[in-house]
Amino acid sequence: MSKIKLSDHFTFRRLLRFTIPSIIMMVCTSVYSIVDGLFVSNFVGKEQFAALNLIMPVIMALSTIGFMFGTGGSAIVGITLGVGKKEQANEFFSLLVYVMMALGFSAAVLGFIFMRPLAIALGAKGQMISDCVLYGRISMISLPFFMLQIMFQSFYITAERPEMSLKISIATGLTNMILDYVFIAVFHWGLAGAAFATVTGELIGGTIPIFYFFLNKTSILHLGKTRFSGNVLAKTCLNGSSEMMTNISTSIVNMLYNYQVMRFAGEDGVAAYGVIMYANFIFAAMYLGYTIGCAPLISYNHGADNRKELHNLFKKSLMLISVTGILMLSIAQGLAGQVVGLFVGYDKELLALTITGFRIYSISYLLNGFNIWGSGFFTALGNGIISAQIAFFRTLLFQCSMVLLLPVFFEINGVWAAIIVAELLALVVTGQFLIRKRKVYGYA
């Protein structure tokens, strides 16, 4: 089977071949991200499970720099490759990796120091404070490597090696899952065991790419000498600000959701929302994986001014997202009981609450794929401003507004339905940008 290049023409088959490794990679990443919750809920207790869900948005918020450097930086590097400047592209790539390392370690130190006040600010009380701090501080050990792993997911694709990202995700995922079983079910280390299992997986996921890009001189991208460029860093941050905005906003939204469900259903509400989020990780990973996978194609063809191929990628992407949304909603509705039962099947009341919430929440799968891809599409085109606006409206403005407003009228069901209305409003914004900029970039 011939190797697919960024410069190829993409049929549906070739596009799926190129993006499926990224999709599987994101699904695998999501699966091993939820394994901690699965083991903690079933082997430790729902109180510790609630604590894990309460502090997780803090950890994810700290990791958002990796998303910004990965998506924003890979777009700049991809465009540079598209215009034929390979040596300069590698200088940019190396600079971004080295800066990412420094920022990662700084974020880990700050996270360790302020983990306790953050847990208290989120509403943790009593033993839940100690549980949140325990899991959070252990997680800071591998935070820099987790941020690098996230960043390299995008650059592997730009280097025309999407399968490497998949292999690393599988390796880190299997490591995490096996050690979760050993540390929690066998050694009975509880919440600390879950944290150490995740740390081990993330250390592997962040270290292997460094050696790969440093030692493999035949790769399109490789680590080497660089020079400082404030302009490249500024463009990376601006271009990737939408992904950072999305992830920070998602963390804020999750904190707000936890606050609302705590009001209406106590710790059971936090546990139920945690399960829905874990299930959502897998479903949303389909869209995220596809967006990450096709972004370098868009960046390359934009840099090469190949508008015909941009139009081809744009049209096929919208068709794939439409079909995927219908399939995912059908699966979510049909398997809601089985999915939720894996986490909280031991508690009938919590099970019923979570199934209802998940079935309402999953209606958003018909809509959110277009918004996720639309934001990533403009990032790949180098227009971080529009991408950031879509991310801001979708997450911080619409979701926060709806999760505060709808529960006033519909109580707990209003919390679950907030995402549907928010995604619908965001789709209007995304659609307007896509229509307005179609002639500027020539994709439609």
C-alpha positions as CSV (number, residue, x, y, z in Angstrom):
1,M,0.0,0.0,0.0
2,S,1.6,3.3,-1.1
3,K,2.4,6.0,1.4
4,I,0.0,8.9,1.4
5,K,1.6,12.4,1.0
6,L,0.2,15.8,1.9
7,S,0.4,16.8,-1.8
8,D,-1.9,13.9,-2.9
9,H,-5.5,14.3,-4.3
10,F,-7.8,12.8,-1.7
11,T,-10.7,10.6,-2.5
12,F,-13.0,9.4,0.3
13,R,-11.0,6.3,0.7
14,R,-7.6,8.0,0.7
15,L,-8.9,10.7,3.1
16,L,-10.2,8.0,5.5
17,R,-6.9,6.1,5.3
18,F,-5.0,9.2,6.2
19,T,-7.3,10.4,9.1
20,I,-8.3,7.0,10.6
21,P,-5.0,6.7,12.6
22,S,-5.7,10.1,14.2
23,I,-9.3,9.1,14.9
24,I,-8.2,5.8,16.5
25,M,-5.5,7.6,18.3
26,M,-7.9,10.1,19.9
27,V,-10.4,7.3,20.7
28,C,-7.5,5.3,22.4
29,T,-6.5,8.4,24.3
30,S,-10.0,8.9,25.5
31,V,-10.4,5.3,26.5
32,Y,-7.3,5.3,28.7
33,S,-8.3,8.7,30.1
34,I,-11.6,7.1,31.4
35,V,-10.0,4.0,32.7
36,D,-9.0,5.8,35.9
37,G,-12.7,6.7,36.5
38,L,-13.9,3.2,35.6
39,F,-11.6,1.5,38.2
40,V,-12.0,4.2,40.8
41,S,-15.8,4.0,40.6
42,N,-16.0,0.2,40.8
43,F,-13.0,-0.6,43.1
44,V,-12.6,2.5,45.3
45,G,-16.0,4.2,45.7
46,K,-18.3,6.8,44.2
47,E,-17.1,9.5,46.7
48,Q,-13.5,9.2,45.3
49,F,-14.9,9.0,41.8
50,A,-16.7,12.3,42.4
51,A,-13.4,13.8,43.7
52,L,-11.6,12.6,40.6
53,N,-14.2,14.2,38.4
54,L,-14.1,17.5,40.4
55,I,-10.3,18.0,40.0
56,M,-10.0,16.7,36.5
57,P,-10.9,20.0,34.8
58,V,-8.0,21.7,36.6
59,I,-5.5,19.2,35.2
60,M,-7.0,19.5,31.7
61,A,-6.9,23.3,31.9
62,L,-3.2,23.2,32.7
63,S,-2.5,21.0,29.7
64,T,-4.1,23.3,27.2
65,I,-0.8,24.8,26.2
66,G,0.0,21.5,24.5
67,F,-3.1,21.8,22.3
68,M,-2.3,25.4,21.4
69,F,1.3,24.6,20.4
70,G,0.3,21.4,18.6
71,T,-2.5,22.8,16.4
72,G,-1.2,26.4,16.0
73,G,2.4,25.3,15.5
74,S,1.6,22.4,13.1
75,A,-0.4,24.8,10.9
76,I,2.6,27.2,10.6
77,V,5.0,24.3,10.0
78,G,2.6,22.8,7.5
79,I,2.2,26.0,5.6
80,T,6.0,26.5,5.6
81,L,6.5,23.0,4.1
82,G,3.8,23.8,1.5
83,V,5.8,26.7,0.2
84,G,9.0,24.5,0.0
85,K,11.0,25.8,3.0
86,K,11.8,22.5,4.7
87,E,14.8,23.7,6.7
88,Q,12.9,26.7,8.1
89,A,10.0,24.4,9.0
90,N,12.3,22.3,11.1
91,E,13.7,25.3,12.8
92,F,10.2,26.4,13.7
93,F,9.3,22.9,14.9
94,S,12.4,22.6,17.1
95,L,11.8,26.0,18.7
96,L,8.2,25.1,19.6
97,V,9.2,21.8,21.2
98,Y,11.9,23.4,23.3
99,V,9.6,26.2,24.5
100,M,6.9,23.6,25.2
101,M,9.2,21.7,27.5
102,A,10.0,24.9,29.6
103,L,6.3,25.9,29.8
104,G,5.3,22.3,30.8
105,F,7.6,22.2,33.8
106,S,6.5,25.6,34.9
107,A,2.8,24.7,34.7
108,A,3.5,21.5,36.7
109,V,5.2,23.4,39.6
110,L,2.4,26.0,39.8
111,G,-0.3,23.2,39.7
112,F,1.4,21.4,42.5
113,I,1.6,24.5,44.7
114,F,-2.0,25.7,44.1
115,M,-3.8,22.3,43.9
116,R,-5.4,22.6,47.4
117,P,-6.8,26.1,47.1
118,L,-8.1,25.1,43.6
119,A,-9.9,22.1,45.0
120,I,-11.5,24.2,47.8
121,A,-12.6,26.8,45.2
122,L,-14.3,24.1,43.2
123,G,-16.5,23.2,46.2
124,A,-14.6,20.3,47.6
125,K,-15.2,19.7,51.3
126,G,-13.9,17.4,54.0
127,Q,-12.3,14.2,52.7
128,M,-13.0,15.2,49.1
129,I,-10.4,18.0,49.5
130,S,-7.7,15.5,50.4
131,D,-8.7,13.2,47.6
132,C,-8.6,16.0,45.0
133,V,-5.2,17.2,46.2
134,L,-3.8,13.6,46.2
135,Y,-4.8,12.8,42.6
136,G,-4.0,16.3,41.3
137,R,-0.5,16.6,42.8
138,I,0.6,13.2,41.6
139,S,-0.7,14.0,38.1
140,M,1.6,17.0,38.1
141,I,4.6,14.7,37.9
142,S,3.8,13.8,34.2
143,L,2.1,17.1,33.2
144,P,5.0,18.3,31.0
145,F,5.1,15.0,29.2
146,F,1.3,14.9,28.7
147,M,1.5,18.4,27.2
148,L,4.3,17.2,24.8
149,Q,2.3,14.1,23.9
150,I,-0.7,16.3,23.0
151,M,1.6,18.6,20.9
152,F,3.3,15.7,19.0
153,Q,-0.1,14.2,18.0
154,S,-0.4,17.1,15.5
155,F,3.2,17.1,14.4
156,Y,3.3,13.4,13.6
157,I,0.6,14.0,11.0
158,T,2.4,17.0,9.6
159,A,5.5,14.7,9.3
160,E,3.3,12.3,7.3
161,R,3.5,9.7,10.0
162,P,0.0,9.5,11.6
163,E,0.5,5.8,12.4
164,M,3.3,6.7,14.8
165,S,0.8,8.8,16.9
166,L,-1.6,5.8,16.9
167,K,1.1,3.4,18.0
168,I,2.2,5.7,20.9
169,S,-1.4,6.2,22.0
170,I,-2.0,2.4,22.1
171,A,1.3,1.9,24.0
172,T,0.5,4.6,26.6
173,G,-3.2,3.5,26.8
174,L,-2.3,-0.2,27.4
175,T,0.3,0.8,30.0
176,N,-2.3,2.9,31.9
177,M,-5.0,0.3,31.8
178,I,-2.8,-2.6,32.9
179,L,-1.3,-0.5,35.8
180,D,-4.8,0.7,36.8
181,Y,-5.7,-2.9,37.3
182,V,-2.5,-3.7,39.1
183,F,-2.3,-0.6,41.3
184,I,-6.0,-0.4,42.2
185,A,-7.5,-3.9,42.0
186,V,-4.4,-5.9,43.1
187,F,-2.3,-3.6,45.3
188,H,-5.3,-1.6,46.6
189,W,-3.6,1.8,46.3
190,G,-6.9,3.5,45.7
191,L,-7.0,7.0,44.1
192,A,-3.2,7.2,44.3
193,G,-2.9,4.0,42.2
194,A,-5.1,5.6,39.5
195,A,-2.9,8.7,39.4
196,F,0.4,6.7,39.2
197,A,-1.0,4.6,36.4
198,T,-1.8,7.7,34.4
199,V,1.6,9.3,35.2
200,T,3.4,6.2,33.9
201,G,1.5,6.2,30.6
202,E,2.0,9.9,30.1
203,L,5.8,9.7,30.7
204,I,5.9,7.1,27.9
205,G,3.7,9.2,25.6
206,G,5.8,12.3,26.0
207,T,9.3,10.8,25.9
208,I,9.2,8.5,22.9
209,P,8.4,11.3,20.4
210,I,11.4,13.3,21.6
211,F,13.8,10.5,20.8
212,Y,12.0,9.7,17.5
213,F,12.2,13.3,16.1
214,F,15.8,13.8,17.5
215,L,17.3,10.5,16.2
216,N,15.3,9.9,13.0
217,K,17.0,12.3,10.5
218,T,15.0,10.9,7.6
219,S,11.8,12.2,9.0
220,I,10.3,15.3,7.3
221,L,10.4,16.9,10.7
222,H,13.3,16.4,13.1
223,L,14.6,18.1,16.3
224,G,17.8,20.0,15.9
225,K,19.3,23.5,16.0
226,T,17.0,26.5,16.1
227,R,16.9,30.1,16.8
228,F,14.5,32.2,18.9
229,S,11.7,33.8,16.9
230,G,9.1,35.8,18.8
231,N,7.1,36.2,15.6
232,V,6.8,32.4,15.2
233,L,5.8,32.0,18.9
234,A,3.3,34.8,18.6
235,K,1.7,33.3,15.5
236,T,1.6,29.9,17.1
237,C,-0.2,31.2,20.1
238,L,-2.6,33.3,18.1
239,N,-3.3,30.5,15.6
240,G,-3.7,27.9,18.3
241,S,-5.6,30.1,20.7
242,S,-8.9,28.6,19.6
243,E,-7.9,25.2,20.7
244,M,-6.5,26.6,24.0
245,M,-9.7,28.6,24.3
246,T,-11.8,25.5,23.7
247,N,-10.0,23.4,26.3
248,I,-9.8,26.1,28.9
249,S,-13.4,27.0,28.3
250,T,-14.4,23.3,28.5
251,S,-12.6,23.0,31.8
252,I,-14.5,26.1,33.1
253,V,-17.8,24.8,31.7
254,N,-17.1,21.4,33.4
255,M,-16.5,23.2,36.7
256,L,-19.8,25.1,36.2
257,Y,-21.6,21.9,35.4
258,N,-20.3,20.3,38.5
259,Y,-21.5,23.2,40.6
260,Q,-25.0,23.0,39.1
261,V,-25.4,19.2,39.4
262,M,-24.1,19.5,43.0
263,R,-26.9,21.9,43.7
264,F,-29.6,19.6,42.3
265,A,-28.3,16.1,43.0
266,G,-25.4,16.4,45.4
267,E,-22.3,14.0,44.9
268,D,-24.5,11.7,42.9
269,G,-24.9,14.5,40.4
270,V,-21.2,15.0,40.1
271,A,-20.7,11.3,39.6
272,A,-23.4,11.2,37.0
273,Y,-21.9,14.1,35.1
274,G,-18.5,12.5,35.3
275,V,-19.8,9.3,33.6
276,I,-21.5,11.4,30.9
277,M,-18.2,13.2,30.3
278,Y,-16.3,10.0,30.1
279,A,-18.7,8.6,27.5
280,N,-18.6,12.0,25.7
281,F,-14.8,11.8,25.5
282,I,-15.1,8.7,23.2
283,F,-17.8,10.1,21.0
284,A,-16.2,13.6,20.6
285,A,-12.8,11.9,20.0
286,M,-14.2,10.8,16.6
287,Y,-14.6,14.5,15.5
288,L,-11.4,15.6,17.2
289,G,-9.4,12.8,15.6
290,Y,-10.7,13.6,12.2
291,T,-10.0,17.4,12.6
292,I,-6.4,16.7,13.8
293,G,-5.9,14.3,10.9
294,C,-7.1,16.5,8.1
295,A,-5.7,19.8,9.4
296,P,-2.2,19.3,7.9
297,L,-3.8,18.6,4.5
298,I,-5.6,21.9,4.7
299,S,-2.5,23.8,5.8
300,Y,-0.3,22.3,3.1
301,N,-2.8,22.9,0.3
302,H,-3.4,26.4,1.6
303,G,0.3,27.1,1.6
304,A,0.6,25.6,-1.9
305,D,-2.4,27.7,-3.1
306,N,-4.2,24.5,-4.3
307,R,-7.8,25.8,-4.0
308,K,-9.2,22.9,-6.0
309,E,-8.0,20.4,-3.4
310,L,-9.2,22.7,-0.5
311,H,-12.6,22.6,-2.0
312,N,-12.4,18.8,-2.3
313,L,-11.4,18.4,1.4
314,F,-14.1,20.9,2.5
315,K,-16.9,19.1,0.7
316,K,-15.9,15.6,1.7
317,S,-15.4,16.7,5.4
318,L,-18.9,18.1,5.7
319,M,-20.4,14.9,4.2
320,L,-18.4,12.6,6.6
321,I,-19.3,14.7,9.6
322,S,-23.0,14.6,8.7
323,V,-23.1,10.8,8.4
324,T,-21.0,10.3,11.6
325,G,-23.3,12.5,13.7
326,I,-26.3,10.4,12.8
327,L,-24.4,7.2,13.6
328,M,-23.1,8.4,16.9
329,L,-26.5,9.6,18.1
330,S,-28.0,6.2,17.2
331,I,-25.3,4.3,19.1
332,A,-25.5,6.6,22.1
333,Q,-29.3,6.3,22.4
334,G,-29.2,2.5,21.9
335,L,-26.3,1.7,24.2
336,A,-26.9,4.3,26.9
337,G,-27.7,1.7,29.6
338,Q,-24.7,-0.5,28.8
339,V,-22.3,2.4,28.7
340,V,-23.5,4.0,31.9
341,G,-23.7,0.6,33.6
342,L,-20.0,0.0,33.3
343,F,-19.4,2.9,35.7
344,V,-22.3,3.0,38.1
345,G,-24.3,-0.2,37.6
346,Y,-23.9,-0.9,41.3
347,D,-26.3,2.0,42.3
348,K,-29.8,1.9,40.8
349,E,-30.7,5.5,41.5
350,L,-27.4,6.8,40.2
351,L,-27.7,4.6,37.2
352,A,-31.2,5.9,36.3
353,L,-30.1,9.5,36.8
354,T,-27.1,9.1,34.5
355,I,-28.9,7.2,31.7
356,T,-31.5,10.0,31.5
357,G,-28.8,12.6,31.4
358,F,-26.7,10.8,28.8
359,R,-29.6,10.3,26.4
360,I,-30.5,14.0,26.6
361,Y,-26.8,15.1,26.3
362,S,-26.1,12.8,23.3
363,I,-28.5,14.7,21.0
364,S,-25.7,17.3,20.7
365,Y,-23.7,14.8,18.7
366,L,-25.7,15.8,15.6
367,L,-24.3,19.3,15.9
368,N,-21.0,19.5,17.7
369,G,-19.0,17.8,14.9
370,F,-19.5,20.8,12.6
371,N,-18.4,23.2,15.3
372,I,-15.3,21.2,16.3
373,W,-14.2,20.8,12.7
374,G,-15.1,24.3,11.7
375,S,-12.8,25.8,14.5
376,G,-10.0,23.4,13.5
377,F,-10.5,24.2,9.8
378,F,-9.8,27.9,10.3
379,T,-6.8,27.1,12.5
380,A,-5.4,25.0,9.7
381,L,-5.9,27.9,7.3
382,G,-3.8,30.1,9.7
383,N,-6.8,32.2,10.8
384,G,-6.6,31.8,14.5
385,I,-8.8,34.8,15.1
386,I,-11.9,33.3,13.6
387,S,-11.1,29.9,15.1
388,A,-10.9,31.5,18.5
389,Q,-14.2,33.3,18.0
390,I,-15.9,30.0,17.2
391,A,-14.4,28.4,20.3
392,F,-15.3,31.3,22.5
393,F,-18.9,31.5,21.4
394,R,-19.3,27.7,21.5
395,T,-17.9,26.9,24.9
396,L,-17.4,29.9,27.1
397,L,-20.4,32.0,26.1
398,F,-23.1,29.7,24.9
399,Q,-22.5,26.7,27.2
400,C,-21.9,28.8,30.3
401,S,-25.1,30.8,29.6
402,M,-27.2,27.8,29.0
403,V,-26.0,25.8,32.0
404,L,-27.0,28.8,34.2
405,L,-30.3,29.6,32.4
406,L,-32.0,26.2,31.6
407,P,-31.9,24.7,35.1
408,V,-34.0,27.6,36.3
409,F,-36.9,26.2,34.2
410,F,-36.0,22.5,33.9
411,E,-33.8,21.8,37.0
412,I,-31.4,18.8,36.5
413,N,-32.7,18.1,33.0
414,G,-31.9,21.7,32.1
415,V,-28.3,21.0,32.9
416,W,-28.2,18.0,30.6
417,A,-30.0,19.9,27.8
418,A,-27.7,23.0,28.0
419,I,-25.2,21.5,25.6
420,I,-27.8,21.0,22.8
421,V,-28.9,24.6,22.8
422,A,-25.3,25.8,23.0
423,E,-24.1,23.7,20.1
424,L,-27.1,24.8,18.0
425,L,-26.2,28.5,18.6
426,A,-22.6,27.8,17.9
427,L,-23.5,26.1,14.6
428,V,-25.1,29.4,13.4
429,V,-21.8,31.2,14.2
430,T,-19.7,28.5,12.5
431,G,-21.9,28.5,9.4
432,Q,-21.7,32.3,9.0
433,F,-17.9,32.3,9.1
434,L,-17.7,29.4,6.6
435,I,-20.0,31.2,4.2
436,R,-18.3,34.6,4.6
437,K,-14.8,33.3,4.0
438,R,-15.4,30.8,1.3
439,K,-14.2,33.0,-1.5
440,V,-11.3,34.4,0.5
441,Y,-9.7,30.9,0.9
442,G,-11.3,29.3,-2.2
443,Y,-12.6,26.2,-0.4
444,A,-16.2,26.6,-1.7
